[in-house]
């Protein structure tokens, strides 16, 4: 049969491996950590985490997302079929080795449905991993003073979250040109979100300093592009003022308002890159999605 889906070979089989082995294990681990977080939420000396309820919510969400991965994987398997399977089901729909238009349409319909459920399974799987890593990051924040060793642990957890996001970003944008186009807007909106939320969640100098470094790094890359469009100038001004506001005695809503232009412009540019990725020309250049 001549019809082929615009995805790499082995994609559906890889999703089956994820939903059949990895997702159930991660779901069990997530719910185990949720039980531990629930015990930590009891007031008193047993409460070892600063935000036990937040970590509990993230662990439960991670487990539920992995269960959704298993369910979506089962539906993917329901629509997986080979040309040989279709010929066995409809032996009369082939003449001189040429499949009928009905048989080609049946194959296309089944594979499109399989790809939709496989994409859903992949999305649930990555979201579950991010929730699990974020839950570990939150659970490792202790009550009271943080030692240097604990800051190291938090740095390792944060690296895991950033690494998973980078992995997902790389898998989403296979085309190098579109990936470069989408990278800076995504970094801007993530940095602006973290910087706007940090003063109200955890007003610690290392946290504020890390957010300021992220904002200034985005500003540096934006300036290196040497773009003088109103959008670029607005984003640059918003990032500069936001980085300075983190170290000034201003309320958190003011920080969020200052960073709002950079955030919304970043969202707009990122969505434009996503729409470009979905065009047939981009899909042909990148070899499809993963």
PECOR-V986103 format. One record per pair of residues at least 24 apart in sequence whose ideal C-beta (glycine too) atoms are under 10 Angstrom apart, sorted by the first residue. I is the first residue (numbers start at 1). J is the second residue. Records with the same first field share a line. If there is no record, write none. Layout:
# PECOR-V986103
I = J  J
This chain:
# PECOR-V986103
1 = 82  83  84  86  87  94  98  99  103  104  106  107  108
2 = 83  98  99  104  107
3 = 83  99  103  104  105  107  108  111  112
4 = 107  108  111  288
5 = 107  108  111  112  114  115  288
6 = 115  280  283  284  286  287  288  289
7 = 111  114  115  118  119  283  287  288  289  290
8 = 174  287  288  289  290
9 = 288
11 = 76  114  115  118  119  122  288  289  290
12 = 73  76  77  79  80  111  114  115  117  118  121
13 = 80  118
14 = 118  122  290
15 = 69  72  73  76  77  80  114  115  117  118  119  120  121  122  125
16 = 73  74  76  77  80  118  121
17 = 73
18 = 66  69  70  73  118  121  122  124  125  126
19 = 66  68  69  70  71  72  73  74  75  76  77  117  118  121  122  124  125
20 = 69  70  73  74  77
22 = 66  69  70  125  128  129
23 = 65  66  67  68  69  70  71  72  73  121  124  125  128  129
24 = 66  67  69  70
25 = 66
26 = 62  63  65  66  67  69  125  128  129  132
27 = 62  63  64  65  66  67  68  69  70  128  132
28 = 63  66
29 = 59  62  63  66  132
30 = 58  59  60  61  62  63  64  65  66  67  128  129  131  132  135
31 = 59  60  62  63  64  66  67
32 = 59  63
33 = 58  59  60  62  63  132  135  136  139
34 = 58  59  60  61  62  63  135
35 = 59
36 = 139
37 = 135  138  139
40 = 139
45 = 143
47 = 142  143
48 = 139  140  141  142  143
49 = 138  139  140  141  142  143
50 = 138  139  140  141  142  143  144  146  201  202
51 = 138  139  141  143  201  202
52 = 138  139  141  143
53 = 138
54 = 134  135  138  139  141  201
55 = 134  135  136  137  138  139  140  141
56 = 135  138  139
57 = 131  135  138
58 = 130  131  132  133  134  135  136  137  138  139
59 = 131  132  134  135  136  138  139
60 = 131  135
61 = 127  128  130  131  132  134  135
62 = 127  128  129  130  131  132  133  134  135  136
63 = 128  131  132  135
64 = 124  128  131
65 = 123  124  125  126  127  128  129  130  131  132
66 = 124  125  127  128  129  131  132
67 = 124  128
68 = 120  121  123  124  125  127  128
69 = 120  121  122  123  124  125  126  127  128  129
70 = 121  124  125
71 = 117  120  121  124
72 = 116  117  118  119  120  121  122  123  124  125
73 = 117  118  120  121  122  124  125
74 = 117  121
75 = 113  114  116  117  118  120  121
76 = 113  114  115  116  117  118  119  120  121  122
77 = 114  117  118
78 = 110  113  114  117
79 = 109  110  111  112  113  114  115  116  117  118
80 = 110  111  113  114  117  118
81 = 106  107  110  111  114
82 = 107
83 = 107
85 = 110
86 = 110
115 = 288  289
119 = 289  290
122 = 168  171  289  290
123 = 168
125 = 168
126 = 164  165  167  168  171  172
127 = 164  168
129 = 160  161  164  165  167  168
130 = 160  161  164  165  168
131 = 161
132 = 160  161  164
133 = 157  158  159  160  161  162  163  164  165
134 = 158  160  161  164
136 = 160  161
137 = 161
138 = 201
141 = 201  202  204  207
146 = 204  206
151 = 204  206
154 = 206  207
155 = 206  210
158 = 210
162 = 190
165 = 190
170 = 290
171 = 289  290
172 = 273  274  277  289  290
173 = 273  274  276  277  282  286  289
174 = 277  282  283  285  286  287  288  289  290
175 = 273  276  277  281  282  283  284  285  286  287
176 = 285  286
177 = 273  276  282  285  286
178 = 273  274  276  277  279  282  285  286
179 = 273  277  286
180 = 273
181 = 269  270  272  273  276  277
182 = 269  270  271  272  273  274  276  277
183 = 221  270  273
184 = 218  221  222  224  225  235  266  269  270  273
185 = 218  222  235  262  265  266  267  268  269  270  271  272  273
186 = 266  267  269  270  273  274
187 = 214  215  217  218  221  222  266  270
188 = 214  215  217  218  219  221  222  235  238  239  259  262  263  265  266  267  269  270
189 = 218  259  262  263  264  265  266  267  268  269  270
190 = 214  218  263  266  270
191 = 215  216  217  218  219  239  242  243  259  262  263  266
192 = 218  235  238  239  242  255  256  258  259  260  261  262  263  264  265  266  267
193 = 256  259  263  266
194 = 259
195 = 239  242  243  245  246  255  256  258  259  262  263
196 = 242  245  246  252  253  254  255  256  257  258  259  260  262  263
197 = 252  255  256
198 = 246  252  255
199 = 245  246  250  251  252  253  254  255  256
200 = 251  252  253  255  256
201 = 252
203 = 246  252
205 = 246  247
207 = 246
208 = 243  246  247  255
209 = 246  247
211 = 242  243  246  255  259
212 = 242  243  244  245  246  247
213 = 243
214 = 239  243
215 = 239  240  241  242  243  244  245  246  259  262
216 = 240  242  243  244
217 = 243
218 = 242  243  262  266
219 = 243  262
222 = 262
230 = 265
231 = 261  265  268  269
232 = 265  269
234 = 261  262  264  265
235 = 261  262  263  264  265  266  269
236 = 262
237 = 261  262
238 = 262  263  264  265  266
239 = 266
